[in-house]
Amino acid sequence: MRRTVYTEDQEAFRASAREFIDRTVRPRAEEMIRSHGIPREVWREAGRQGLLGLSIPEEFGGSGAADYRFNAVLAEEQARLSAAVASCMGIHSDVCPPYLTAHGTREQQQRWLPGIATGELIIAIAMTEPSGGSDLAALRTTAVRDGADWVLSGSKTFITNGHSCDLVIVAARTDPSKGAKGITLFVLEAGMSGFTKGEPLDKVGQDEADTCELFFDAVRVPDSHRLGEEGRGFISMMEHLTQERVGSAVTNTAHAAQILSETLDYTKERQAFGQPIGTFQHNKFRLAELVTTIDVTQAFVDQCVLEHSQGQLSAVDAAKAKWWSAQVQGEVLDACVQLYGGYGFMNEYRVARAWRDARVTRIWAGSNEIMKEIIGRDLGLG
């Protein structure tokens, strides 16, 4: 299917991003799986190539690319290699910087954005809690005023980049009486007294991601680390989740499309009963269904990317793109595993790892059930 959403400049950027991934990241793919993390030198090389500062203004070391389509192109290329790499780098370069550019003071921007752009400072965002899941308004981590500082206590879990992060944006309750309006954001630095990290969690998939728990034991946080206005943290998170969710849709679709392409090649080569397995009618029809499903999904996601680049994408359409693409990704990759037969269940095959990696996309950035709730409310269903 011919895609028209991207300009010549963006396609040229795609070629540059793909070259970086093939030269720097792909050769270390197995190492990253074994070590459960992306090496620091890979982060720094990505920074030198200008791939971590697309959302950061030039005055703070970024490229100042105002058009979101550059972010989407990069996310697609990362996802074609690994869903986990796309997640880690996406959180760092696509999800977190907009919080600082939109809500940070000039001093905060000068202090942190240049290091994020170069890859010297790895950043994460901590919303989810052990007891809360998708219910962000019910978070229990607290920040209590103490003179000119705040004392922050609680814990977060399932934090991508958590084990390696130098900075983390933390949502904490600052006024228990105000519900969602009593939540404030803070930026914590690794090494602050009382801020500790758990070991990388033992996940079903996404082995390259250093996902972990974070613990805050009466961490003293200067008010200069408060991000945005007191009590507006929940509103800020809801505003920025639109970009996170369309980004998820971009990576979901690209990841599934890449593995489907590799599976199609496999069915042309793998022989059974004296002929390629792709020529059997059932497999041929199944592949036709899968390719069509990906093409239809890609068309909708591309339209969402275009609208977001123009500042017009609604939170409801972002929710549609997120849940639909995650569902399609799961269905496509499950079918790909089936087409590989027993080999599809072996971790040494990319299709098996991709299948495992994809499962979490129906849970994170708001579960698919939450996405349907958002859509249903927009339909006037309460």
Secondary structure, 3 states (H helix, E strand, C coil): CCCCCCCHHHHHHHHHHHHHHHHHHHHHHHHHHHHCCCCHHHHHHHHHCCCCCCCCCHHHCCCCCCCHHHHHHHHHHHHHHCHHHHHHHHHHHHHCHHHHHHHCCHHHHHHHHHHHHHCCCCEEEECCCCCCCCCHHHCCCEEEEECCEEEEEEEEEEECCCCCCCEEEEEEECCHHHHHHHEEEEEEECCCCCEEECCCCCCCCCCCCCCEEEEEEEEEEEHHHEECCCCCHHHHHHHHHHHHHHHHHHHHHHHHHHHHHHHHHHHHHCEECCEEHHHCHHHHHHHHHHHHHHHHHHHHHHHHHHHHHCCCCCHHHHHHHHHHHHHHHHHHHHHHHHHHHHHHHCCCCHHHHHHHHHHHHHCCCCCHHHHHHHHHHHCCCC
